[in-house]
């Protein structure tokens, strides 16, 4: 591959070619609710006004991201595109029907019961369709498949909790009792999708996730892990990412933590610290420096 260096009159400081030889960063930003995970995406958009950002929301809460600009009286940047995929919605009639089954059927019967409306729980398939051809609900513009994008594009998936929900719903529908195989199939769906997004796409990828405490099977005691389906999937996720960051709140301040010994964190583009500014600009700066080399 031949490296083409632009002539001096076309060079611009702190900019990169559309398709760098270095793949985009993969960032797992995890933390409790209310620690500014979604809000901080605004710093990524501001840091790269010449890139295109694609925000794929699986749960309500996009107002937090838009509030990054609207709360300051600023317009929403035109390079921010979004698509909101509603999670499975069960009406009260369905809830009554399921509650009646739980109240009248034995556990053995419930475990063997199959939801006749499972085909309606197809949000995971819809998600794959959006990733295969992203349509901006803001403008109606079509951007094609995410695995064809270069490093001038950023995909944000928010949150992993919503992905967990629709993956399980894909397998069982409204079935109240999940078997071990149901959990295994759902976990496999989530793992394969995240591997495709981190390994099969060159664009930058950010996954927002909640956390929980799990028993550390290796060292003992409890550990902060990403909240996902089953305890066995959680430790598989951090190695897929270049940076794994814990988002925390200290009083009225939001911070990023990459040094917490109780969590599986990782840094390739950040320093190891418990009090980093929640700003994606520092990740972009390091990535651009390495890409330029």
C-alpha positions as CSV (number, residue, x, y, z in Angstrom):
1,X,0.0,0.0,0.0
2,X,1.4,3.4,-1.0
3,X,1.2,6.2,1.5
4,X,0.2,9.4,-0.2
5,X,1.3,12.6,1.5
6,X,-0.7,15.7,0.6
7,X,1.1,18.7,-0.7
8,X,1.9,21.4,1.9
9,X,-0.8,23.8,0.6
10,X,-3.4,21.2,1.3
11,X,-2.3,20.1,4.7
12,X,-4.4,21.1,7.7
13,X,-3.4,20.7,11.3
14,X,-5.2,18.0,13.4
15,X,-7.1,16.6,10.5
16,X,-6.9,13.1,9.1
17,X,-7.7,11.4,5.7
18,X,-11.2,9.9,5.4
19,X,-9.8,6.4,5.5
20,X,-6.9,6.0,7.9
21,X,-4.7,2.9,7.9
22,X,-5.5,2.7,11.6
23,X,-9.1,1.4,12.3
24,X,-11.4,3.6,14.4
25,X,-11.4,3.4,18.1
26,X,-13.8,1.1,19.9
27,X,-14.9,2.5,23.3
28,X,-17.0,0.8,25.9
29,X,-18.3,3.5,28.3
30,X,-20.0,1.9,31.3
31,X,-21.4,3.3,34.5
32,X,-24.5,3.7,36.6
33,X,-27.5,5.7,35.4
34,X,-27.1,9.4,35.7
35,X,-23.3,9.6,35.3
36,X,-23.4,11.5,32.0
37,X,-22.6,8.7,29.5
38,X,-25.1,9.8,26.8
39,X,-24.4,13.5,27.5
40,X,-20.7,13.1,26.9
41,X,-21.3,11.9,23.3
42,X,-21.7,15.6,22.6
43,X,-18.0,16.2,23.3
44,X,-17.2,13.6,20.5
45,X,-19.4,15.4,18.0
46,X,-17.9,18.8,18.9
47,X,-14.3,17.5,18.6
48,X,-14.8,16.2,15.1
49,X,-17.1,18.6,13.1
50,X,-16.0,17.1,9.8
51,X,-17.0,13.6,10.8
52,X,-20.5,12.0,10.6
53,X,-22.1,10.6,13.8
54,X,-24.8,8.0,13.9
55,X,-26.6,7.6,17.2
56,X,-28.6,4.4,17.5
57,X,-30.9,4.5,20.5
58,X,-32.5,1.4,21.9
59,X,-34.2,3.1,24.9
60,X,-35.8,6.5,25.4
61,X,-33.4,9.2,26.6
62,X,-32.2,10.9,23.5
63,X,-33.1,14.2,25.1
64,X,-30.0,13.8,27.2
65,X,-27.7,13.9,24.1
66,X,-29.6,16.7,22.5
67,X,-29.6,18.6,25.7
68,X,-25.8,18.9,25.4
69,X,-26.5,21.7,22.8
70,X,-30.0,22.8,23.5
71,X,-29.4,23.5,27.2
72,X,-26.6,25.9,26.1
73,X,-28.8,27.5,23.5
74,X,-26.8,26.0,20.6
75,X,-28.1,24.4,17.5
76,X,-27.9,20.6,17.1
77,X,-24.9,20.0,14.7
78,X,-25.9,18.9,11.2
79,X,-23.4,16.0,11.3
80,X,-25.4,14.2,14.0
81,X,-27.8,11.6,12.7
82,X,-30.0,9.3,14.8
83,X,-32.4,6.4,14.7
84,X,-34.5,5.4,17.6
85,X,-35.6,1.7,17.7
86,X,-38.4,1.2,20.1
87,X,-38.0,-1.8,22.5
88,X,-40.6,-4.6,22.5
89,X,-43.9,-3.2,23.8
90,X,-46.4,-5.4,25.6
91,X,-49.9,-3.9,26.0
92,X,-51.8,-4.4,29.2
93,X,-53.9,-7.1,27.6
94,X,-50.7,-9.1,27.0
95,X,-49.5,-8.5,30.5
96,X,-52.8,-9.7,31.9
97,X,-52.6,-12.9,29.7
98,X,-49.1,-13.7,30.8
99,X,-49.9,-12.9,34.5
100,X,-52.8,-15.3,34.2
101,X,-50.6,-18.1,32.8
102,X,-48.1,-17.5,35.6
103,X,-50.9,-17.7,38.2
104,X,-52.6,-20.8,36.8
105,X,-49.8,-23.0,35.2
106,X,-47.2,-25.1,36.9
107,X,-43.5,-24.2,36.5
108,X,-43.0,-27.3,34.3
109,X,-45.8,-26.2,31.9
110,X,-44.6,-22.6,31.8
111,X,-41.0,-23.7,31.0
112,X,-42.3,-25.7,28.0
113,X,-44.8,-23.0,26.8
114,X,-43.9,-21.3,23.5
115,X,-45.2,-17.7,22.8
116,X,-47.4,-17.9,19.7
117,X,-46.6,-14.2,19.1
118,X,-42.9,-14.6,19.3
119,X,-42.5,-13.5,15.6
120,X,-43.7,-10.1,16.6
121,X,-40.7,-9.7,18.9
122,X,-38.4,-8.9,15.9
123,X,-36.6,-5.7,17.2
124,X,-33.2,-7.5,17.0
125,X,-33.8,-8.2,13.3
126,X,-34.8,-4.5,12.9
127,X,-31.6,-3.5,14.6
128,X,-29.6,-5.5,12.2
129,X,-31.5,-3.9,9.3
130,X,-30.6,-0.4,10.6
131,X,-27.0,-1.4,10.8
132,X,-27.1,-2.8,7.3
133,X,-28.6,0.4,6.0
134,X,-28.7,3.3,8.4
135,X,-31.6,5.7,7.8
136,X,-31.5,9.0,9.6
137,X,-34.8,9.7,11.2
138,X,-33.9,13.4,11.4
139,X,-33.6,13.9,7.7
140,X,-34.6,10.7,6.0
141,X,-31.1,10.4,4.5
142,X,-29.8,6.9,3.8
143,X,-26.1,6.1,4.7
144,X,-25.8,2.4,3.8
145,X,-24.2,-0.4,5.9
146,X,-22.1,0.4,8.9
147,X,-19.4,-2.1,7.9
148,X,-18.8,-0.1,4.7
149,X,-18.0,3.2,6.6
150,X,-14.6,4.7,6.9
151,X,-12.9,6.3,9.9
152,X,-14.7,9.6,9.3
153,X,-17.9,8.1,10.7
154,X,-18.8,7.2,14.3
155,X,-21.5,4.7,15.4
156,X,-22.9,5.0,18.9
157,X,-25.1,2.3,20.3
158,X,-27.1,3.3,23.4
159,X,-27.4,1.2,25.6
160,X,-26.3,-2.4,25.9
161,X,-29.2,-3.0,28.3
162,X,-31.6,-2.4,25.4
163,X,-29.6,-4.8,23.2
164,X,-29.8,-7.4,25.9
165,X,-33.6,-7.0,26.1
166,X,-34.3,-7.4,22.4
167,X,-31.9,-10.3,22.0
168,X,-33.7,-12.3,24.7
169,X,-37.1,-11.2,23.3
170,X,-36.0,-12.5,19.9
171,X,-35.4,-16.0,21.4
172,X,-38.4,-16.3,23.8
173,X,-40.9,-13.6,22.9
174,X,-43.1,-13.2,26.0
175,X,-42.2,-16.5,27.6
176,X,-42.0,-16.0,31.3
177,X,-39.6,-18.9,32.1
178,X,-36.2,-18.9,30.3
179,X,-34.3,-22.1,29.9
180,X,-30.5,-22.4,30.0
181,X,-30.5,-22.8,26.2
182,X,-32.6,-19.6,25.8
183,X,-30.0,-17.7,27.8
184,X,-27.2,-19.2,25.7
185,X,-28.7,-18.4,22.4
186,X,-29.5,-14.8,23.4
187,X,-25.9,-14.3,24.7
188,X,-24.5,-15.6,21.5
189,X,-26.6,-13.1,19.5
190,X,-25.2,-10.2,21.6
191,X,-21.6,-11.4,21.4
192,X,-21.7,-12.0,17.6
193,X,-23.2,-8.5,17.0
194,X,-20.6,-6.7,19.2
195,X,-17.8,-8.6,17.6
196,X,-19.0,-7.6,14.2
197,X,-19.2,-3.9,15.3
198,X,-15.7,-4.0,16.9
199,X,-13.8,-6.3,14.5
200,X,-15.8,-6.1,11.2
201,X,-16.3,-2.3,11.0
202,X,-13.5,0.3,10.4
203,X,-15.6,3.2,11.7
204,X,-15.3,4.4,15.3
205,X,-17.7,2.6,17.6
206,X,-19.0,3.6,21.1
207,X,-21.1,1.3,23.2
208,X,-22.8,2.7,26.3
209,X,-23.6,0.3,29.1
210,X,-24.8,0.0,32.6
211,X,-22.9,-1.9,35.3
212,X,-23.6,-4.4,38.0
213,X,-21.6,-6.4,40.6
214,X,-20.8,-10.0,39.9
215,X,-18.8,-12.6,41.7
216,X,-15.2,-12.8,40.4
217,X,-14.8,-16.5,39.5
218,X,-11.0,-16.1,39.2
219,X,-9.9,-13.9,42.2
220,X,-13.0,-14.2,44.4
221,X,-15.0,-11.4,45.9
222,X,-17.2,-9.1,43.8
223,X,-16.3,-7.0,40.8
224,X,-17.9,-4.3,38.8
225,X,-18.8,-5.7,35.4
226,X,-20.8,-4.5,32.4
227,X,-24.5,-5.4,32.7
228,X,-25.3,-8.0,30.1
229,X,-26.9,-11.4,29.6
230,X,-25.4,-13.9,32.0
231,X,-22.2,-13.7,34.0
232,X,-20.2,-15.6,31.4
233,X,-20.7,-12.9,28.6
234,X,-19.6,-9.9,30.7
235,X,-15.8,-10.8,30.9
236,X,-15.7,-11.4,27.1
237,X,-16.7,-7.8,26.2
238,X,-13.9,-5.6,27.5
239,X,-11.2,-7.3,25.3
240,X,-13.1,-6.4,22.2
241,X,-12.6,-2.6,22.9
242,X,-9.6,-0.3,22.7
243,X,-10.8,1.7,25.7
244,X,-13.1,0.6,28.6
245,X,-14.1,3.5,30.8
246,X,-16.0,3.7,34.0
247,X,-18.3,6.8,34.2
248,X,-18.8,8.1,37.7
249,X,-20.3,11.0,39.5
250,X,-18.5,12.8,42.3
251,X,-21.0,15.2,43.8
252,X,-22.1,17.5,41.0
253,X,-19.2,16.5,38.8
254,X,-19.1,13.8,36.1
255,X,-15.7,12.0,35.7
256,X,-14.2,9.2,33.8
257,X,-12.3,6.5,35.7
258,X,-9.7,4.2,34.0
259,X,-7.9,3.1,37.2
260,X,-10.6,1.5,39.4
261,X,-9.2,-1.9,40.6
262,X,-12.6,-3.3,41.0
263,X,-13.6,-3.1,37.3
264,X,-12.1,-4.5,34.1
265,X,-11.0,-1.3,32.5
266,X,-8.7,-0.7,29.6
267,X,-6.8,2.2,28.1
268,X,-5.1,2.6,24.7
269,X,-5.9,6.3,24.0
270,X,-6.3,7.6,27.6
271,X,-4.1,7.9,30.6
272,X,-4.7,5.7,33.7
273,X,-6.5,8.0,36.2
274,X,-9.6,8.1,38.4
275,X,-10.4,11.7,37.6
276,X,-10.4,12.2,33.8
277,X,-12.5,14.8,32.2
278,X,-15.5,13.1,30.4
279,X,-14.4,14.3,27.0
280,X,-14.0,12.2,23.9
281,X,-11.7,14.9,22.4
282,X,-8.7,13.4,24.3
283,X,-9.4,10.0,22.7
284,X,-9.6,11.6,19.2
285,X,-6.4,13.5,19.7
286,X,-4.4,10.4,20.6
287,X,-5.9,8.4,17.7
288,X,-5.1,11.1,15.2
289,X,-1.5,11.3,16.4
290,X,-1.1,7.6,16.0
291,X,-2.8,7.6,12.6
292,X,-0.6,10.3,11.4
293,X,2.5,8.2,12.3
